[in-house]
């Protein structure tokens, strides 16, 4: 399940806007910056590398994770929200929320 948590990390550039949809529990973090990112995959990787080189290495070293992130970035907000909700339900995903939000908030700088 750790791989899915890493997917969530990368999703931030997705990593990484709008307020979270009403269906998400209030205990969940605001995923708006992630859902509405305009960053490209290279920007996400660059931002992730700046914040956490080890996580960036795992992202770029996994064709599955890289593909998931690229697919995520190609989707619209509704599908991104659905994908995030799936990943949030994975054990360990919450520990990456801060990193994902950092990447989402500044990936446009790369």
C-alpha positions in Angstrom: 0.0 0.0 0.0 3.0 2.3 0.4 3.1 2.7 -3.4 -0.4 4.1 -3.4 0.7 6.6 -0.7 3.5 7.7 -3.0 1.1 8.1 -5.8 -0.8 10.6 -3.6 2.4 12.5 -3.0 3.0 12.9 -6.7 -0.6 13.8 -7.2 0.0 17.1 -5.5 1.7 18.5 -8.6 -0.5 17.5 -9.7 1.0 17.7 -7.6 -1.1 19.4 -7.0 -7.9 26.4 -6.7 -11.1 25.3 -5.6 -12.6 24.3 -2.3 -12.9 20.6 -1.8 -16.3 19.2 -2.9 -19.1 19.1 -0.3 -19.1 15.2 -0.2 -15.6 15.1 1.4 -15.6 14.9 5.2 -14.5 18.0 7.0 -11.5 16.2 8.5 -10.1 15.8 5.0 -7.6 18.5 3.9 -8.6 21.0 1.2 -7.4 19.3 -2.0 -8.4 22.3 -4.2 -4.8 23.2 -5.1 -4.2 19.6 -6.2 -7.5 19.2 -8.1 -7.0 22.5 -9.9 -3.3 22.5 -10.6 -2.2 23.8 -14.0 1.3 22.3 -13.6 2.8 19.9 -16.1 4.4 16.7 -15.2 7.9 18.1 -15.5 6.9 21.0 -13.2 5.5 18.5 -10.6 8.7 16.5 -10.7 10.9 19.6 -10.3 8.8 20.9 -7.4 8.8 17.5 -5.8 12.6 17.2 -6.2 13.0 20.6 -4.5 10.8 19.5 -1.5 11.7 15.8 -1.2 14.3 14.4 -3.5 13.7 10.8 -2.2 10.0 11.0 -3.1 10.9 12.4 -6.5 13.3 9.6 -7.1 10.6 7.1 -6.3 8.2 8.8 -8.6 10.5 8.9 -11.6 11.7 5.4 -10.8 8.3 3.9 -11.1 6.6 3.7 -14.5 3.3 2.9 -12.8 3.4 5.9 -10.6 4.7 8.2 -13.3 1.9 7.1 -15.6 -0.7 7.5 -12.9 0.5 11.1 -12.3 0.5 11.9 -16.0 -3.0 10.5 -16.3 -4.1 12.5 -13.2 -2.8 15.7 -14.8 -4.6 15.0 -18.0 -8.0 14.8 -16.2 -10.5 17.5 -15.4 -11.3 18.5 -11.8 -14.2 16.0 -11.3 -12.0 13.0 -12.2 -9.1 14.3 -10.2 -11.3 14.6 -7.2 -12.4 11.0 -7.6 -8.8 9.8 -8.0 -7.7 11.8 -4.9 -10.6 10.3 -2.9 -9.5 6.8 -3.8 -5.9 7.5 -2.8 -6.9 9.2 0.5 -8.6 5.9 1.6 -5.2 4.1 1.4 -3.4 3.5 4.6 -0.5 5.9 5.1 -1.7 8.5 2.5 -2.3 11.2 5.1 1.4 11.5 6.0 2.1 12.9 2.5 -0.7 15.5 2.5 1.6 18.4 3.5 4.2 17.6 0.9 1.6 17.2 -1.9 0.0 20.5 -1.0 3.5 22.2 -1.0 4.2 20.8 -4.4 0.7 21.8 -5.7 1.1 25.4 -4.3 4.4 26.1 -5.9 4.9 23.8 -8.9 4.1 26.7 -11.3 7.4 28.2 -10.2 9.3 25.5 -12.0 
